[in-house]
Amino acid sequence: MKARITQVRSGIGRPQDQKDTLRSLGLRRMHQTVEVDMENPCTAGMVKKIAHLLKIEEI
């Protein structure tokens, strides 16, 4: 299963681990969208960790 994730809230003022997670998912700026594979447990965990900063749509 794939998901389309869009960053809708800023990483400014967030803990460094959340900023690093945004970067590792490929999100570098607001309203940027990437597609990720949610079947990978590592990726699913990263998305869950910063879900409050993202808009998540299943594809």
Helices and strands as residue ranges (DSSP letters): E 2-7, H 16-24, E 33-37, H 41-49, G 51-53, E 54-58
